[in-house]
Amino acid sequence: MRNYKRQIDGGQFSRQQMQDAVSAVFAGGSLRKTAARFDVNYKTLEHYVKLQKNEGNTDSASFGYQTEKKCVFTNEQEKLLLNYVLEATSIYYELTLLDLQKLAFDFADANKIPMPQSWESNEIAGEEWMVKFRERHKEELSLRKHRSIECRGLIKPI
């Protein structure tokens, strides 16, 4: 799901819009007419009206989709990992993408950071994480082929 694009326009309502629509239904308005007036789906409105009736308190009810970002590392932890990778590459230690994934898993494991189940079962960070990590730090990181340094001209026979 790297470049997810929403396929439909449904569910695009604000929290305030849904609260107002539910309040209008409780004030005696028709479900379908209220849904049309507030430009929300009537089935969705019906769902939230039922939730409000069950909870009783209209202020504590949640409206809309509450999704939270699921980040494995904090910004500080990710910066530490990035600095380690940059330090390793500055002393000509070759790090492949697979090494980066293993390093991220080891870092999370050593610091007892909660991680996805797939990381624990495979003992490696996910490919999706690695792609997003590289995307977030594209200014600092670059993908290059490792080049061996030849010392042919430096060593002269005596």
Number of C-alpha atoms within 10 A of each C-alpha: 5 7 5 6 7 7 6 7 7 9 11 12 16 12 12 11 14 21 20 13 23 24 16 16 18 14 9 9 14 12 20 15 12 21 22 13 10 17 14 20 18 16 12 14 21 16 12 20 21 13 16 20 12 11 12 11 10 15 9 9 14 13 15 15 11 6 6 6 5 8 11 16 16 10 10 9 14 16 13 13 18 19 13 13 18 16 12 13 13 10 8 13 12 16 16 13 14 14 14 18 20 18 18 24 21 15 18 19 15 9 10 9 13 12 16 13 9 11 18 13 8 11 15 18 25 17 13 10 14 16 13 12 15 16 11 11 13 11 8 10 15 9 10 9 8 11 8 8 7 7 8 7 6 7 7 7 4 3
